[in-house]
């Protein structure tokens, strides 16, 4: 007698064993792959990999097929947990001509992202309890997006406030702490001029180690950057990569890793962009230090060659790097050295980006809406960049995306997110990113015109 049961609005009609050699997840060797038929008139068939389920049995990955078609030849719709972008600049308050929490949350949702971790370089900066409370209040009015916030520290007073926030027992401080995912340090100036006082760094690392506060840092050495900028005479926007050279990131990461090793602090390298810094992180991990890192999609898919087509739209901090650096980052994804992919979503208006001297244009680009289709294109065996060659090391699986944009940031920043909140992905959706697709308030994307495969349904 055939039995059936309801599971997430579908009816199980058949059960088949999954061979161990099928290439599907083998986290639970005794689990099975089940075929489900929906109760809707369409009568589609869904195959659920029940080995990839959370603690309450909600499947992390499923495959959906149209009724009456061969399930062995169709491209499936798959599901993942709603993703986390652990590095964004939502520009609210004070810079809302560029973006707001609501507009960027809508862009993130379209890209399959449900949690955003916002940086402190707003106006005012998030360096006081009052500023954090204001952001938390604003975020509470944004629907269908969990927005968390990094606290900023540039001087000793800010560090004292951070410690009070982490150790205070008042109901208000405890409420605000739940929305704070760590402290952001700028080791050189970037947008917002939030550079931390260098003589304060060891005290910050020591305090964060003592109180269990996660550190994330923008790593560039100010002295190396200053010397390089003085030595470069070109006014072309491509000189931006020479004025902030790879050596600045490598030296800054070296110093920060030394402090992390000395103090025991949990340290996360933001938007790592160079082969040299990657090697340092790889070595630190082998020494069992509490070190993690992230990479941004523009450093994975673009190089200094892209200045020729994008101009000032390609100006970011840290800047675009060489093809060699880009290829090394893919190797870092492959060997597990890189923990997260995050976008450093940093919108500016087109007028701001394209007015005045090229090197004076603000640094940053939007990214949160399109990072997932870029990565899915690689999962599908493709390469989204319209002119560059795909690196041989550019290989990803859906499991990699889940690790890089859900599991790892969830763990590193203590976000407490459940994988039961799902997104569905059409893995066979071939489409071109156009201006009409863009939901970010700034209205532009460096990926406009790129052809991608894979889209959130």
C-alpha positions in Angstrom: 0.0 0.0 0.0 1.4 3.4 -1.0 1.5 6.0 1.7 1.9 9.7 1.6 2.4 12.6 4.0 2.3 16.4 3.8 5.7 18.1 4.0 6.0 21.9 3.4 2.8 21.9 1.3 3.9 18.9 -0.9 2.8 15.3 -0.7 5.4 12.6 -0.6 4.4 9.9 -3.1 7.5 7.8 -3.4 10.8 7.1 -1.6 14.1 6.0 -3.2 17.5 5.2 -1.8 20.2 7.7 -2.7 23.5 6.0 -3.7 26.5 7.1 -1.8 28.2 7.8 -5.1 25.5 10.2 -6.4 27.5 13.3 -5.5 24.7 14.6 -3.2 25.3 15.5 0.4 26.3 12.5 2.6 26.1 14.2 5.9 23.6 11.6 7.0 24.4 8.2 5.3 21.0 6.8 6.3 19.0 9.6 4.8 17.0 9.2 1.6 16.0 11.2 -1.4 12.2 11.6 -1.6 10.0 12.5 -4.5 7.2 14.8 -3.7 4.1 15.8 -5.8 2.5 19.2 -5.0 -1.2 19.3 -4.3 -1.5 22.2 -6.8 -3.1 21.7 -10.3 0.3 22.0 -11.8 1.3 18.7 -10.1 5.0 19.3 -10.2 7.5 16.9 -8.8 10.0 17.9 -6.2 13.0 15.9 -5.1 14.3 16.7 -1.6 17.7 16.0 -0.4 16.7 15.2 3.2 20.3 14.8 4.3 20.7 18.6 3.9 18.1 19.6 6.5 18.1 21.7 9.6 17.3 20.6 13.1 13.6 20.8 12.5 13.7 18.9 9.2 13.4 21.8 6.8 15.3 20.9 3.6 18.2 23.1 2.7 18.4 22.0 -0.9 15.5 20.8 -3.2 15.0 20.1 -6.8 11.7 20.9 -8.5 10.6 19.5 -11.9 7.5 20.1 -14.1 4.9 17.3 -14.2 5.2 14.8 -17.0 8.9 15.6 -17.9 12.0 13.5 -17.4 13.5 14.4 -14.1 16.9 13.1 -15.2 17.3 15.7 -17.9 15.8 18.9 -16.5 17.6 21.7 -14.8 16.3 21.8 -11.2 15.2 24.7 -9.1 17.2 24.5 -5.9 16.9 26.1 -2.5 19.4 27.5 0.0 19.0 29.4 3.3 18.4 33.1 2.8 21.9 34.4 2.6 24.0 36.8 4.7 26.0 39.8 3.4 28.3 40.5 6.4 29.7 43.7 4.9 27.5 46.5 3.6 27.2 50.3 3.8 23.5 51.2 3.9 24.2 54.9 4.1 21.5 55.7 6.6 21.5 58.0 8.4 23.1 61.1 6.8 23.8 59.8 3.3 20.4 58.9 2.1 20.8 60.5 -1.3 22.9 57.3 -2.0 20.8 54.7 -0.3 18.4 53.9 2.5 18.0 50.8 4.7 14.7 50.1 2.9 16.0 50.4 -0.6 19.1 48.3 -0.1 17.1 45.7 1.9 14.8 45.4 -1.2 17.9 45.0 -3.4 19.3 42.4 -1.1 16.0 40.4 -1.0 15.9 40.3 -4.8 19.4 38.8 -4.6 18.5 36.1 -2.1 20.0 37.9 1.0 18.0 38.2 4.2 20.6 39.5 6.7 22.8 42.6 6.3 25.7 43.7 8.5 26.0 47.5 8.2 29.3 49.4 8.7 29.7 52.4 11.0 30.8 55.1 8.6 27.5 56.9 8.4 26.6 60.5 9.5 26.8 60.5 12.4 29.2 57.5 12.7 28.1 54.5 14.8 30.5 55.3 17.6 28.0 56.1 20.4 25.2 54.3 22.0 22.8 57.0 20.8 23.9 56.5 17.2 23.6 52.7 17.5 20.1 53.0 19.0 19.0 55.3 16.2 20.1 52.7 13.6 18.4 49.9 15.5 15.2 52.0 15.5 15.4 52.7 11.8 16.1 49.0 11.0 13.0 47.9 13.0 10.9 49.7 10.4 12.4 47.8 7.5 10.4 44.8 6.4 11.7 41.3 5.6 15.4 42.0 6.4 17.5 41.5 9.5 19.9 44.4 9.7 22.8 44.2 12.2 25.4 46.8 12.9 29.1 47.1 13.5 30.3 49.6 16.1 33.1 52.0 15.2 36.1 52.8 17.2 38.6 55.6 16.2 39.6 56.9 19.7 39.7 55.8 23.3 36.3 57.2 24.2 34.7 54.9 21.6 36.4 51.9 23.0 35.1 52.7 26.5 31.6 53.0 25.1 31.9 49.6 23.2 33.0 47.9 26.4 30.1 49.4 28.3 27.7 48.2 25.5 29.1 44.7 25.8 29.2 44.5 29.6 26.3 46.7 30.7 23.4 44.9 32.4 20.7 47.5 31.6 17.8 46.3 29.5 18.5 48.9 26.9 22.2 48.0 26.5 21.4 44.3 26.3 18.8 45.1 23.6 21.2 47.1 21.5 24.0 44.5 22.0 21.8 41.9 20.2 21.9 44.1 17.1 25.7 44.7 17.2 27.8 42.1 15.5 31.3 43.4 16.5 33.6 46.3 16.0 34.9 47.7 12.7 38.3 49.2 12.5 39.7 51.2 9.6 43.5 51.0 9.6 43.7 53.7 7.0 41.3 56.3 5.8 38.5 55.3 3.5 35.0 56.6 2.9 34.0 58.5 6.1 37.5 59.1 7.4 37.1 56.6 10.3 40.8 55.7 10.7 41.6 54.4 14.1 44.4 55.9 16.2 47.3 53.5 15.7 48.6 53.7 19.3 45.2 52.5 20.4 45.2 49.3 18.4 46.7 46.9 20.9 44.4 48.2 23.6 41.4 47.5 21.3 42.6 44.0 20.5 43.2 43.2 24.1 39.8 44.5 25.2 38.0 42.6 22.5 39.8 39.4 23.4 38.8 39.9 27.0 35.1 40.5 26.3 34.7 38.2 23.3 34.0 41.0 20.8 34.6 40.2 17.1 36.9 42.5 15.3 36.6 43.2 11.5 39.2 45.5 9.9 39.8 47.3 6.7 43.5 46.6 6.3 45.7 49.1 4.5 48.9 50.6 5.8 48.6 54.5 5.8 52.3 55.1 5.5 52.7 52.9 2.5 49.6 54.4 0.9 50.8 57.9 1.5 54.3 57.2 0.0 52.8 55.5 -3.0 50.3 58.3 -3.6 53.1 60.8 -3.5 55.1 58.8 -6.1 52.3 58.5 -8.6 51.9 61.4 -11.0 49.1 60.0 -13.2 45.7 61.5 -12.8 43.9 58.7 -14.5 41.5 56.7 -12.3 43.6 53.5 -12.9 46.3 55.2 -10.8 44.1 54.5 -7.8 45.4 51.0 -7.7 49.0 52.3 -7.7 48.3 54.8 -5.0 47.0 52.1 -2.7 49.3 49.3 -3.6 49.2 45.6 -2.6 52.0 46.1 -0.2 49.8 48.4 1.9 47.3 45.6 2.5 50.0 43.0 3.1 51.8 45.0 5.7 48.6 46.0 7.4 47.3 42.4 7.6 50.7 41.3 8.9 50.5 43.8 11.8 46.9 43.0 12.6 47.6 39.3 12.6 50.5 39.8 15.0 48.1 41.7 17.4 45.5 39.0 17.1 48.1 36.3 17.8 49.4 38.2 20.8 46.1 39.0 22.4 43.9 36.1 21.3 41.3 38.4 19.8 39.0 37.0 17.1 40.0 38.9 14.0 38.4 39.1 10.6 40.0 40.6 7.5 37.6 42.6 5.5 37.5 42.5 1.7 40.9 40.8 1.3 42.2 41.5 -2.2 45.8 40.4 -2.6 47.7 37.1 -2.9 50.3 38.3 -0.3 47.6 39.0 2.4 45.9 35.7 1.6 49.2 33.8 2.2 49.5 35.5 5.6 45.9 34.5 6.6 46.6 30.9 5.4 49.7 30.7 7.5 47.9 32.2 10.6 45.2 29.6 10.2 47.7 26.8 10.2 48.9 28.2 13.6 45.4 27.9 14.9 44.9 31.6 15.4 41.4 33.0 15.7 41.5 34.5 12.2 38.9 34.6 9.4 38.6 36.6 6.2 36.2 37.6 3.4 36.5 38.5 -0.2 34.3 40.8 -2.3 32.8 39.9 -5.7 34.5 42.8 -7.4 37.9 41.4 -6.4 36.8 37.9 -7.6 35.5 39.0 -11.0 37.3 42.2 -11.8 40.9 43.4 -12.2 42.7 46.6 -13.0 41.8 45.9 -16.7 38.2 47.0 -15.8 39.1 50.6 -15.4 39.1 50.9 -19.2 35.4 50.2 -19.4 34.1 51.2 -16.0 36.2 54.3 -15.3 35.4 55.8 -11.9 32.6 53.2 -11.3 35.5 50.8 -10.7 37.1 52.9 -8.0 36.9 51.0 -4.6 39.0 50.6 -1.5 41.0 48.4 -1.4 41.3 48.9 -5.2 41.0 46.5 -8.0 44.1 44.3 -8.3 46.0 42.3 -10.9 44.9 39.2 -12.6 47.4 37.3 -10.5 45.8 38.5 -7.3 42.3 37.7 -8.6 43.3 34.2 -9.5 44.9 33.7 -6.1 41.6 34.7 -4.4 39.8 31.9 -6.3 42.5 29.5 -5.0 41.8 30.8 -1.5 38.1 30.0 -2.0 39.0 26.5 -3.3 41.3 25.5 -0.4 39.0 27.0 2.3 41.3 29.8 3.4 38.6 32.4 2.6 35.7 32.1 4.9 33.1 34.4 3.5 32.0 36.2 0.3 30.6 39.6 1.2 29.9 42.5 -1.1 31.2 45.6 0.6 28.0 47.1 -0.9 28.9 50.8 -1.0 26.5 52.8 -3.2 27.2 56.3 -4.4 25.1 58.4 -6.9 26.2 58.4 -10.5 26.7 62.2 -10.2 29.1 61.7 -7.3 31.0 58.9 -9.1 31.3 60.8 -12.4 31.8 64.4 -11.4 35.2 66.1 -10.9 38.7 64.7 -11.1 38.7 60.9 -11.5 40.9 60.3 -8.5 38.6 62.4 -6.3 35.5 60.2 -7.1 34.2 58.4 -4.0 35.3 54.8 -3.6 32.7 52.1 -3.6 30.2 50.2 -5.7 26.8 48.5 -5.1 26.9 44.7 -5.1 24.4 43.0 -2.8 21.7 42.3 -5.4 23.9 40.5 -7.9 26.5 38.7 -6.0 24.5 35.4 -5.9 23.9 35.2 -9.7 27.6 35.9 -10.3 28.5 33.0 -8.0 25.8 30.8 -9.4 27.2 31.3 -12.9 30.4 29.8 -11.7 28.5 26.9 -10.1 27.0 26.3 -13.5 30.4 26.1 -15.0 30.4 29.6 -16.6 32.1 32.9 -16.1 30.0 36.1 -16.0 32.7 38.7 -16.9 32.1 39.7 -20.6 35.7 40.0 -21.7 38.1 38.3 -19.2 39.1 34.7 -19.2 37.8 32.4 -16.5 40.6 31.4 -14.0 41.2 27.7 -13.9 40.7 27.8 -10.1 37.2 29.4 -10.4 35.1 26.5 -9.3 32.1 26.5 -6.9 29.3 24.3 -5.7 26.0 25.3 -4.0 27.5 23.9 -0.8 30.4 26.4 -1.1 27.9 29.3 -1.5 26.0 28.1 1.6 29.3 28.0 3.5 30.6 31.3 2.3 27.3 33.3 2.5 25.4 31.7 5.3 27.2 29.2 7.6 30.5 31.0 8.0 29.3 34.6 8.5 26.5 33.2 10.8 29.1 31.6 13.0 31.8 34.3 12.9 29.5 37.1 13.8 27.2 35.2 16.1 24.1 36.1 14.1 22.0 33.1 15.3 20.2 32.7 11.9 18.3 29.5 11.1 18.6 27.7 7.7 14.9 27.1 7.7 14.2 30.5 6.0 14.6 29.4 2.4 15.1 30.9 -1.0 14.5 29.1 -4.3 16.9 29.4 -7.2 16.2 28.7 -10.8 19.6 27.3 -11.8 18.8 27.4 -15.5 17.8 31.0 -15.7 20.0 32.7 -18.3 19.7 36.5 -18.1 21.5 39.7 -18.7 21.8 42.2 -15.8 20.1 45.4 -17.0 19.4 48.8 -15.6 15.7 47.8 -15.2 16.8 45.1 -12.8 18.6 47.4 -10.4 16.8 48.1 -7.1 19.6 49.9 -5.2 18.7 53.6 -4.8 21.9 54.7 -6.6 20.4 53.2 -9.8 23.6 51.7 -11.3 25.7 48.5 -11.1 29.2 47.7 -12.3 27.7 44.4 -13.5 25.2 45.9 -15.9 25.4 44.1 -19.2 26.9 41.0 -17.7 25.3 37.7 -18.6 24.6 35.3 -15.7 23.1 31.9 -15.1 20.9 31.4 -12.0 18.3 33.6 -10.5 16.3 33.8 -7.3 12.6 33.0 -7.9 
